[in-house]
Every structure is written in C-alpha cells, then in structure tokens.
C-alpha cells in the first residue's frame, strides 16, 4: 500500500469515524423520555417547510454554478453552464466522502468536461472560497452583535460538550495543543520536502503560480456587480433554507433571528470537521436550539429532544438533496477530455 493510499484512507476514515462517534453521542446523550419526544417531533414536523428549504438549496447550487463563469472568463475560458453545475454537485458529494475534497473534484470534473486546466480552475475556486469566507465572517460578526451574551454562553457550552477547556479549570486537556502540534508537524514535513526534494519544489512553485492566476482573476472581472449579485443570492438562499425548517416545529417557530443565525454559524462550523457534517452538524445545531428553548421555560429533556430533531431534519434533508443531485450529475457530466488529452479549450479556439 502506497503512502498516498494510506494518506487518503486516513483523511477519509478518521473524520468518518469521528462523525459516527458523534452520532452515537447524539443519541446516547438523550434520555429515554427525550428520545420519545425526539421521534415525536420528527413525525409531527410540517414537511412543507423542509421541502421548501430543499428547493432553496437547489437555487443556491444553480447560482454557485452560474457565478463560477465570471471568474473563468477573465482567464479566457468558456464553459457550459450545465457542465459547471454538474462539477459543483459532484464536488458536494465528494465532500461527503473526503472533507474539503470537493474543490479539487470540481476542477477535475471541469477538466473532464471542458478541458480547463486543473490548476487554473482550482485558483478560481480558492478565490470563490475567499469571498464566501468573508461573507460567512460578516454573518458571524452580525450574529455576535445581535446576541453577544448568548454567543459567549453557547460557545462555552460547545467547548465543554466537545471536550475543550472547561472555564476555570486548570486540569482539563486543551484541544489547542493538539491543533498546534499537528500544524507544526505538517509544517516540518512540508519544509523537508520543499528544501530537499527538487522535483517537489518545482511542482509546488508551478502549481502555486497557476493558482495565483486564478485567484487574482476575481480582480479582473468584467461584470463584478453580477458576481456580487449571485454571491448575495447564494448566501441569502443558504440562510433562508436553514431558517425555514424552524417553522416546521411549533416549539422552534418563535426562536429569534439572532438564535437562528447562531445555529447557522454553529452548523457551518460543524461541516468543517467531519464528512458532510455527519454527527457535528445536528449536534451543534441541536445544542444552540435547545439553549433558546430552555429560555422559553421548556423542560430540559424536551428542549434537547426538539433541538436535536430540528438539527437532524436539517442535516438529513440537505444531505439527501446533495446526494441525489450529485449522483445525477455523475451520470450526466460528459467526458470530453481524458488525462492524456493535453488540449485546452480556450475561448475563440
């Protein structure tokens, strides 16, 4: 077994195992009474709002595929909308298997269908992610401003829930030390290969140059306002598709906007840690929702059950729509280019 195969297995299996463990924590953390209330909430939910949420997610997927053309055009590439859409959806289902592998898959699929060089399109995706990160941070700042005290209290609960440093405790183990150790190890390994392996260094330099070309393409947009418009549509759809299921349960229909946004940020963070947010997304969203339900004097077991039910409804519905549309895209995406085809499809050629 090669080192590359082992690394791929580690990147795939470890997050998946963490997600499975958190699903186990999700259910075992509820009492028998809470589990009955959980299944009751799932059965009695108004699925009209769930379906509407899934439709809005489809709008976001279409908008993301359409927006992609604005950063590809300055590089001289013309692509079909349908191919960009299929590449985006395949990227989403790849993220369900290997965290953060979707970006690379999108570039690979666009090369397969349109012959766009991997490194060039990958640079545009990095630019896209940079813009999306700015939007997400802006939403997080707005959320913190609207409910700062709630933000701090929920943050403390999440740290305790996931084994982080418990406030005022000097004996608890800090996850920060693990994070810093991993970063240091990765940095040392990269430095070794970059300094002592000439072939690796040259490949890295050339790859970085291509990525920078794609990254800076965002500053050469012919239609910057159109790009910003679709960015607004994407994130407006994301927030709306997350908020609508709150209306599906009578207990959560009255949660304030600040609470919905806090749950949105918590769920977004959860997706970063495991394959497609398995385990982390419903757990974190449920924790935030339960926090607000307890403030409405709902007993702890019911608050936990309803919060977990909403988190699971959101995660399952969005995961199902991504898998369904992603599998369809895998079938429909044309294979016009192969790895041996060096031709590049430039506009006007």
C-alpha positions in Angstrom: 0.0 0.0 0.0 1.5 3.4 -1.1 1.9 6.4 1.2 -0.7 8.2 -1.0 -3.2 5.5 -0.4 -2.6 5.5 3.3 -3.0 9.2 3.5 -6.2 9.1 1.5 -7.6 6.4 3.9 -6.7 8.5 6.9 -8.3 11.6 5.5 -11.4 9.6 4.7 -11.8 7.2 7.7 -10.8 9.4 10.6 -13.4 12.2 10.0 -16.0 9.5 9.3 -15.2 7.6 12.5 -15.5 10.9 14.4 -18.8 11.5 12.7 -20.1 8.1 13.6 -18.9 8.6 17.2 -20.7 11.9 17.4 -23.9 10.3 16.1 -23.6 7.8 18.9 -23.1 10.7 21.4 -26.1 12.4 19.8 -28.4 9.5 20.6 -26.9 8.2 23.8 -26.9 11.7 25.3 -30.7 11.7 25.3 -32.8 10.1 28.0 -35.5 7.6 27.0 -38.1 10.3 27.5 -36.1 12.7 25.3 -35.8 10.0 22.6 -39.6 9.6 22.5 -40.0 13.3 22.2 -37.3 13.4 19.5 -39.2 10.8 17.3 -42.5 12.6 18.1 -41.1 15.9 16.8 -39.8 14.2 13.6 -43.2 12.6 12.9 -45.2 15.7 13.6 -43.0 18.2 11.7 -44.6 20.2 8.9 -42.6 18.9 5.9 -43.8 21.7 3.7 -41.1 23.9 5.1 -38.5 21.2 4.8 -39.3 20.7 1.1 -39.2 24.5 0.5 -35.8 24.5 2.2 -34.5 21.9 -0.1 -35.8 23.8 -3.2 -33.9 26.9 -1.9 -30.7 24.8 -1.6 -31.1 23.9 -5.3 -31.4 27.6 -6.1 -28.1 28.1 -4.2 -26.4 25.3 -6.2 -27.6 26.7 -9.5 -26.4 30.2 -8.5 -23.0 28.9 -7.5 -22.5 27.2 -10.8 -23.6 30.3 -12.7 -21.4 32.6 -10.7 -18.3 30.5 -11.5 -18.3 31.7 -15.1 -17.4 35.2 -14.0 -14.0 34.2 -12.7 -13.3 31.7 -15.5 -13.9 34.2 -18.3 -11.1 36.6 -17.5 -8.7 33.6 -17.9 -10.0 33.1 -21.4 -12.2 30.0 -20.7 -15.7 29.4 -22.0 -17.7 26.7 -20.3 -21.2 25.3 -20.5 -23.5 26.1 -17.5 -24.6 22.5 -17.3 -21.0 21.3 -17.0 -20.2 23.8 -14.3 -23.3 22.8 -12.4 -22.5 19.1 -12.6 -18.9 19.8 -11.4 -20.3 21.7 -8.4 -22.7 19.0 -7.4 -20.0 16.3 -7.8 -17.8 18.4 -5.6 -20.5 18.4 -2.9 -20.9 14.6 -2.8 -17.1 14.3 -2.7 -17.1 16.4 0.4 -19.3 13.7 2.0 -16.5 11.1 1.5 -13.3 13.2 2.0 -13.6 16.5 3.8 -12.6 19.5 1.7 -12.0 17.3 -1.4 -14.9 18.9 -3.2 -12.8 21.8 -4.5 -10.3 19.6 -6.2 -13.1 17.4 -7.6 -14.8 20.4 -9.1 -11.6 21.3 -11.0 -11.1 17.7 -12.1 -14.6 17.4 -13.4 -14.4 20.7 -15.3 -11.2 19.4 -16.9 -13.0 16.2 -17.8 -15.9 18.1 -19.5 -14.4 21.3 -20.8 -10.6 20.7 -20.8 -10.0 23.6 -18.4 -6.5 23.1 -16.7 -6.9 21.9 -13.2 -4.7 24.5 -11.6 -6.4 27.4 -13.3 -9.9 26.5 -12.3 -8.7 25.5 -8.8 -7.4 29.0 -8.4 -10.8 30.4 -9.2 -12.4 28.1 -6.6 -9.9 29.4 -4.0 -10.9 32.9 -4.9 -14.6 31.9 -4.5 -13.9 30.4 -1.1 -12.1 33.6 0.0 -15.2 35.6 -0.9 -17.5 33.1 0.8 -15.3 33.2 3.9 -15.6 37.0 4.0 -19.4 36.6 3.8 -19.5 33.9 6.5 -17.4 36.0 8.8 -19.6 39.0 8.2 -22.7 36.9 9.2 -20.8 35.7 12.3 -20.0 39.3 13.3 -23.6 40.3 12.8 -24.7 37.3 14.8 -22.3 38.1 17.6 -23.5 41.7 17.6 -27.2 40.8 17.8 -26.7 38.2 20.6 -23.3 38.7 22.1 -24.1 37.3 25.6 -25.9 34.3 24.0 -22.9 33.8 21.7 -20.5 33.6 24.7 -22.7 31.2 26.7 -23.3 28.9 23.7 -19.5 29.0 22.8 -18.7 27.9 26.4 -21.3 25.0 26.2 -19.9 23.8 22.9 -16.3 23.8 24.3 -17.4 21.7 27.2 -19.6 19.4 25.0 -16.7 18.6 22.7 -14.0 18.1 25.4 -12.4 21.5 25.1 -11.1 23.6 28.0 -13.7 24.0 30.7 -13.8 27.5 32.1 -11.9 28.0 35.4 -10.4 24.5 35.1 -6.6 24.1 35.1 -6.6 20.3 34.9 -8.6 19.9 31.7 -6.9 19.0 28.4 -6.8 21.7 25.8 -7.5 20.8 22.2 -5.5 23.8 21.2 -2.2 21.9 22.0 -3.3 19.1 19.7 -4.1 21.6 16.9 -0.8 23.4 17.3 1.2 20.1 17.3 -0.5 18.9 14.1 0.2 22.3 12.4 3.9 22.1 13.5 4.2 18.5 12.2 2.7 19.4 8.8 4.9 22.4 8.6 8.1 20.4 9.3 7.2 17.7 6.7 6.4 20.3 4.1 9.7 22.2 4.8 11.7 18.9 4.4 10.2 18.1 1.0 10.5 21.7 -0.2 14.1 22.1 0.8 15.5 18.6 -0.1 13.2 17.4 -2.9 13.8 19.5 -6.0 11.0 17.8 -8.1 8.5 18.5 -5.3 9.7 22.2 -5.0 9.3 22.8 -8.8 5.9 21.2 -8.9 4.8 23.3 -6.0 6.1 26.5 -7.4 4.4 26.0 -10.8 1.2 24.9 -9.2 1.2 27.9 -7.0 1.7 30.2 -10.0 -1.3 28.8 -11.7 -3.4 29.1 -8.6 -2.4 32.7 -8.2 -3.6 33.4 -11.8 -7.0 32.0 -10.9 -7.1 33.8 -7.5 -6.4 37.2 -9.0 -8.9 36.7 -11.8 -11.5 38.0 -9.3 -9.9 41.4 -9.6 -10.3 41.3 -13.4 -14.0 40.6 -13.6 -15.9 42.1 -16.5 -19.1 42.0 -14.5 -18.2 42.5 -10.8 -21.7 43.5 -9.8 -23.2 40.4 -11.3 -20.7 38.3 -9.3 -21.7 40.1 -6.1 -25.4 39.7 -7.0 -25.1 35.9 -7.3 -23.0 35.9 -4.1 -25.9 37.5 -2.4 -28.4 35.0 -3.9 -26.2 32.1 -2.8 -25.9 33.2 0.8 -29.4 34.5 1.0 -30.6 31.1 -0.1 -28.3 29.4 2.4 -29.6 31.4 5.4 -33.3 31.1 4.2 -33.0 27.3 3.6 -31.6 27.0 7.1 -34.2 29.2 8.7 -37.4 27.8 7.0 -37.3 24.4 8.9 -37.6 26.3 12.2 -41.2 26.9 11.1 -41.7 23.1 10.8 -41.8 22.6 14.5 -44.2 24.7 16.7 -41.6 24.8 19.5 -38.9 26.4 17.3 -41.1 28.8 15.3 -40.6 31.6 17.8 -36.8 31.4 18.1 -35.4 34.9 17.4 -33.3 35.8 14.3 -30.2 36.0 16.4 -30.8 32.4 17.6 -31.3 31.2 14.0 -28.1 32.9 12.9 -26.2 31.4 15.8 -27.4 28.0 14.9 -26.4 28.7 11.3 -22.9 29.6 12.3 -22.6 26.5 14.6 -23.8 24.2 11.7 -21.4 25.8 9.3 -18.5 25.1 11.7 -19.7 21.5 12.1 -19.5 20.8 8.4 -15.8 21.6 8.5 -14.9 18.8 10.9 -16.5 15.7 9.6 -17.6 14.3 6.2 -20.6 16.5 5.2 -21.1 17.5 8.9 -22.1 13.9 9.9 -22.6 14.0 13.7 -21.3 17.5 14.2 -24.0 19.4 12.3 -27.1 18.1 14.1 -25.3 18.0 17.4 -24.2 21.7 17.3 -27.4 23.0 15.8 -29.4 21.0 18.4 -27.3 22.5 21.2 -28.0 26.0 20.1 -31.7 25.4 19.5 -32.1 23.7 22.9 -30.4 26.8 24.6 -33.2 29.1 23.3 -36.0 26.6 24.1 -34.8 26.4 27.7 -35.1 30.2 27.9 -38.7 29.8 27.0 -39.1 27.6 30.1 -39.3 24.4 28.2 -38.1 21.5 30.3 -34.6 20.3 29.6 -35.5 16.9 28.1 -38.0 18.4 25.7 -35.6 21.2 24.7 -32.9 18.8 24.0 -35.2 16.5 22.0 -36.7 19.2 19.9 -33.3 20.8 19.3 -31.8 17.5 18.2 -34.9 16.8 16.0 -34.5 20.1 14.1 -30.8 19.6 13.7 -31.3 16.1 12.3 -34.1 17.3 10.0 -31.9 20.0 8.6 -28.9 17.7 8.1 -30.8 14.7 6.6 -32.8 16.9 4.2 -29.8 18.8 2.9 -27.6 15.7 2.7 -30.3 13.8 0.7 -30.7 16.6 -1.8 -26.9 16.8 -2.3 -26.5 13.1 -2.7 -29.5 12.8 -5.2 -28.4 15.8 -7.3 -24.7 14.8 -7.1 -25.4 11.2 -8.3 -27.5 12.6 -11.2 -24.6 14.9 -12.1 -22.1 12.0 -12.0 -24.2 10.3 -14.7 -24.9 13.3 -16.9 -21.5 15.0 -16.8 -19.9 14.4 -20.3 -16.4 13.1 -20.6 -15.0 15.1 -23.5 -11.4 15.1 -22.3 -9.1 12.5 -20.7 -5.9 12.7 -18.7 -4.0 12.0 -21.9 -5.6 14.9 -23.8 -3.4 17.9 -23.5 -5.7 20.2 -25.5 -7.1 23.3 -23.7 -10.4 24.7 -24.6 -9.8 28.5 -24.9 -12.4 31.0 -25.9 -12.3 31.6 -29.6 -10.3 28.5 -30.4 
